[in-house]
Amino acid sequence: MMFTLSSEQTDLAGVLHGFLGAGKTDLAALGVEEVTDPVDLVVVFEELGHHAVAGPLVESLAVVPALVGRAEAGTWSVAFPPLIPHAVEADHYLLVEGDTLREASPTTELQSVDPARRLVELSAGQVIATGVPADRAFDLGVLTCSAQLLGLGRAMLEMTTAHAKARAQFGKPIGQFQAVKHHLANVLIGLELTRPLVYGAAVTMSSRDVSAAKVATSDAAWQAARTALQVHGAIGYTAEHDLGRFLLQTRALRTAWGSPSMHRARVLEAL
């Protein structure tokens, strides 16, 4: 499949990149909440991942709108037991049971590998609707999470490349050492091979393709994270370094919306 973004989609990514790069976070000011097309959502979420924007973004911008349409203001989160038993901390909560949608309330706060992505257990409330498109909403969650991971991988590769050019050892930048070049090249190859799977899944929206994209982006972003930490050395472990946000978010999203093993099983079942 030959896939090329339209000029409008390229412009959207560029505007969002500049907006987030300037430290702005009010996504509603850009009309991002109006985006519903899966390919457009991938464009948005790749850039959100590229800047490691925190919050229940997948839920608020993709999943909940697919379940209920336009929701009231504030952040939203949703759980899909048993695959997703817990919800990301938000202003409002929903619970999906089969094709039934319920209101929900948070009970116990749970530990998370990413402090910026806290999880809660939910208590089911009254039924809001039945016959909701739960499968499509779940796949949109998987797809947009995959796009975030793709953006995170891109960002960590950029940060690591810049560090390798600036950090000197034995009288020259470490980026000139062949071993470092090989690591960075492998990360780039992994990300570039993953990108068509994500955008292809956005076009087909089949569960098989969406799961394949999640497996690929989980692996590629994880490789980018491991390489970034290795090349940065001890400074990469510090909370003060910006890399930490990207490492933690990657670790959390790698298993969010279904673990790699769960999605491998979905791909296998669809063959």
N, C-alpha and C positions, 0 to 999 in steps of 0.2 A: 504494500500500500504506500502510495506517495502522499505525504501529508505536509501541507504548508499552511502556516497561520495566515489569516487575512491581515490586511493593513490595519483594520480596526482592532483586531486582537493584539497585534504587535504594539499598536499605540496604547492600548489598555495596559499592557505589561509595563511599557515605558513610563506611563503616567503614575502607575501604582508604585513602581520602583523609586521614582523621584519623590513621591509623597511620603513613603515609608522611610526613605533615606534621609529626609528632612526631619525625622523624629515625630511625624504626625501619626495619629492612631485612629482618628474619627473616620472610619471607613464609610459611614453613612454619607459623609460629605462628598464622596466620590460616586455615590449611587451603587456601591458594590452589592448592597442588599437586594438590588433589582436583578442581579445576574442569576439566571436559572439554567441556561444551556450548559450541558456537561462539559463541552470543550471550553467554553468561556470560563466555567468554574475552575477547570484545570489551569488555565492561564492565571487566574487570580490566586489560586492556592499555591502554585509554584512560587509566585512572588512573595506570598505571605511566609512560606517556608524559607525563602531566600533571605528574609530579614528576621527569621525566628520570632515572628509575632506570637505572643502568648494569648491564651484564652480558648474558650470552647467554640472555635471558629468553624470547624467541620459541622458541628451540631447546629449552630446559630444560622450559618449562611447556606448550608446545603441540605442537611437531613431534615430539620424541623420544617422548613418551607416545603419540602417534598411531601411531608405528612399532613400539614394543616394549611399550607399556603402562607400568606403573610401573617406573621405573629405580632403580638404587641411588643412595644419597645423593651430593650434590655437583652441580656444574653440568655441563651437557651441551651439546655442539655437534655440528653435522652439516653435511656438504657434499652438494650435489646437482649434480655435474658434468653438462653444461657450464654450466648456468644459474648455479649457485652453486659455483664451483670451490674456494673457500676457506672456512674455518670460523672462527667467532669463538673467541677463546681461552677455554678452559674446563678443567674437571678431566678430562672424558671426551669421546671423539670417536667419531662414526660416519660412515660413507660410504655413500651410496645410489648404486647403479649399476643403472638400470632398476628392477626390482622386487626386487633383491638388496641385502641390508643387510650391511655388513662392519664389523668393528672398524677403527679407524684410529688412527694415531699422528701427532703434530705433527712437522714437520721444520723448515721455515724460517718465522721470524716476518716478517710483511710490514708495511709502513707503512700507516697508516690515517688518514683525515681526522679521526677522533675518537680521541684517545689513550686514552679509556676503553673503546674497542671495538677491541681489537687483533685482527688476523687472522693465521692460520697456514695454511701448506700442509700437506696430509695425505698420509700414506703408507698405502695399503690393507693391512689385515690379514686375518685369517680371516673366513670367511662366518659370520654369526650366523643369518640367516634368509633365505628366499626367498619370493616372493609377498607381500611387504609392501605395504600401501596407500600407495605412494609419492606418487601424485597427490594424494590427500586430504591427506597430511601436508604436501606442498608448499603446497597452497592454504591450509591452516591457518597456515602460516608467513607467507604473503602477507597473509592477513586480519589476523592479530594485529600484524604490522608496520604495516599501515594504521591500526589502532586506536591504536598508539603515536604515529604521526604526527598523528592527530587530537588526541590529548591534548597533544602538544607544541605544536601550533598554538593550542589553547585557552590554555595556560599563557603563551605569548609574547604573545598578545593581552591577557591580564590584566595582565601585567607592563608592557606598553607603555601601556595605558590608565592604570594607576596612575602611571607616570612622566609621562605627558602632563598629568595633573592636578596633579602636584607641581612640575614644572619650569616656571619662569616666564621669559618673555622679553617685553620691551617693556611691562613692568608687569602682565602677566596670564599665567595658565597657558597653555602652548602647546596644550593640549587645546581651548581655546576658538577656535583658528584653524580656519577652515573646511577648509583643505587637509589638516590633520592629521585632522580628523573624517572626511573622505572616505576617507583611507587606512585608518583603523581600521574604518570601516563596510564597506569592500570586503573586508577580512580576515574580519570577522564573517559577511558574506554567504557568502563562500567556504567557511568552516567549516560553517555551518549547512546549506548545500546538499550538502555532502559527507557529513554524518552519516547521512542515510537510505540512502545507497549502502553504507556500511559495515555498518550493521545489516541491511539487506536482503540483502547478500551472506552474512552470518552465518546468515540463515534459509534461503536457497536452497543455499548452498555450491556453486554452479556456478562453473566456472573463469572464465566470462565476467564474472559479477557480481563475483567476487573481484578480477579484474584491473581492472575499471572502478573499484572502490573504491580500489585502490592508485594508479591514475593520479590520481584526484581528490584523495586525501589528500596525495600527493606535491606536487601543485601548490598546494593550499591551505596546507599547512604551510610550503612554500617562500615563498609570498607573505607569510605571517605573519612568517617569519624576516627577510625583506628589509625589511618595514615596521618591525619591531622595531628592527633595526639603524639604519635611517634616522632614526626618531624619537628613539632614545636618543642618537644622535650619537656623538661620540668615545668616550664612556664605554662604549658597547656593544662596542667593539673590545678592551677591556682584559680580561686573563685574570682579574682580580680580581672583575669583575662577574658576578653569577649568570647573566646572560643567555647568557654564553659556552657553558655546558654545553648549553643548549637549542639554540643555533645549531649546534654541532658534531654533536650527536646527530641533528638534523634533516638536516643535510647527509649524514651517513652512511646513515641509514635511507631517505632518498629513493631511493637506488639499490640498497639491500639487498633481497634476495628478488625481484630482477628490476627492471630500470630502467623508467622510464615508457614509453620507446619499445618495450621488449619486451612490456609489458602492453597497450599500445595495439594491437600486432600480434595479441595473443591475442584481444582483443575483436573486432577486424576479422575474424579467421578464424572466429569463432563466429557472425557475423551471417549 
